[in-house]
Amino acid sequence: MEDLSIFKMNDQRKILKDHVLEIVENINQFATHLAKSDSERQKLKNEIIANVEQIHKNYVPHMPRHSTPLTEEKPPVKGILTPFLGENVISAKDIPKLEEWPKLCGEGE
């Protein structure tokens, strides 16, 4: 029975890892879309890296070592994307898709 719980835990971690990878990719595309120059793009990417490190610091120590739901309360994450996304970004569905960005940035209205 113990072996099955290990598989369940590994499945939860894989799902979480997939969500994180999708979020990071969307954030990188978002920073590239917002940047007007190479130096601005680099500055945004550095801020994103700092935010990802902060998320890692806040969440990884709280990751369960046994099988539990992934819906536990987490502290709010604040960063450069907070005005666009709100304070609790936990899944890729919370990141706007590329085609929504011009509207969110006030372009094309």
Phi, psi and omega per residue, in radians:
M1 nan -0.647 3.135
E2 -1.030 -0.681 -3.117
D3 -1.069 -0.646 -3.141
L4 -1.134 -0.657 3.135
S5 -1.170 -0.545 3.088
I6 -1.152 -0.731 3.095
F7 -1.104 -0.722 3.138
K8 -1.094 -0.755 3.123
M9 -1.106 -0.755 3.128
N10 -1.114 -0.650 3.079
D11 -1.098 -0.754 3.123
Q12 -1.095 -0.733 3.134
R13 -1.162 -0.661 3.103
K14 -1.133 -0.750 3.097
I15 -1.051 -0.799 3.125
L16 -1.086 -0.762 3.123
K17 -1.070 -0.750 3.115
D18 -1.072 -0.719 3.102
H19 -1.094 -0.774 -3.122
V20 -1.109 -0.766 3.135
L21 -1.088 -0.702 3.118
E22 -1.165 -0.699 3.106
I23 -1.097 -0.806 -3.128
V24 -1.069 -0.744 3.123
E25 -1.099 -0.772 3.120
N26 -1.119 -0.670 3.125
I27 -1.165 -0.727 3.106
N28 -1.075 -0.745 3.093
Q29 -1.125 -0.667 -3.141
F30 -1.124 -0.783 3.126
A31 -1.097 -0.718 3.114
T32 -1.112 -0.689 3.121
H33 -1.128 -0.690 -3.086
L34 -1.333 -0.507 -3.032
A35 -1.232 2.390 3.120
K36 -1.735 -0.262 -3.140
S37 -2.581 2.957 3.119
D38 -1.099 -0.704 -3.124
S39 -1.169 -0.668 3.103
E40 -1.176 -0.695 3.105
R41 -1.076 -0.757 3.131
Q42 -1.114 -0.708 3.116
K43 -1.084 -0.789 3.113
L44 -1.086 -0.746 3.133
K45 -1.117 -0.678 3.086
N46 -1.093 -0.711 3.097
E47 -1.148 -0.676 3.111
I48 -1.119 -0.755 3.111
I49 -1.038 -0.757 3.112
A50 -1.075 -0.712 3.122
N51 -1.160 -0.704 3.115
V52 -1.117 -0.705 3.092
E53 -1.100 -0.671 3.108
Q54 -1.160 -0.724 3.091
I55 -1.062 -0.790 3.121
H56 -1.003 -0.833 -3.120
K57 -1.070 -0.714 -3.096
N58 -1.321 -0.660 -2.975
Y59 -1.718 -0.689 -3.010
V60 -1.059 -0.732 3.105
P61 -1.078 -0.396 -3.107
H62 -1.603 -0.042 -3.131
M63 -1.106 2.316 -3.129
P64 -1.210 2.530 3.077
R65 -1.651 0.045 3.080
H66 -2.335 3.065 -3.051
S67 -1.337 1.910 3.077
T68 -2.440 2.808 3.102
P69 -1.064 2.607 3.135
L70 -1.575 0.327 -3.062
T71 -1.834 0.360 3.124
E72 -1.116 2.677 3.096
E73 -1.138 2.369 3.124
K74 -2.142 2.638 3.070
P75 -1.149 2.595 3.131
P76 -1.101 2.559 3.109
V77 -1.869 2.139 3.124
K78 -1.959 2.480 3.129
G79 -3.001 -2.863 -3.057
I80 -1.169 -0.363 -3.110
L81 -1.684 -0.029 -3.121
T82 -0.928 -0.764 3.141
P83 -1.087 -0.466 -3.119
F84 -1.522 -0.590 -2.924
L85 -2.027 -0.211 -3.033
G86 1.606 -3.087 -2.999
E87 -1.594 -0.405 -3.075
N88 -1.994 1.536 3.121
V89 -1.750 1.910 -3.118
I90 -2.138 -0.286 -3.133
S91 -2.395 2.820 -3.085
A92 -1.085 -0.478 -3.132
K93 -1.141 -0.317 3.123
D94 -1.393 -0.267 -3.124
I95 -1.524 2.219 3.127
P96 -1.076 2.520 3.076
K97 -1.281 2.758 -3.051
L98 -0.931 -0.715 -3.090
E99 -1.210 -0.278 3.126
E100 -1.528 -0.288 -3.022
W101 -1.058 -0.794 -3.137
P102 -0.999 -0.698 3.124
K103 -1.130 -0.754 3.137
L104 -1.147 -0.530 -3.129
C105 -1.542 0.039 3.117
G106 1.432 0.238 3.132
E107 -1.629 2.634 3.013
G108 1.285 0.329 3.124
E109 -1.711 nan nan
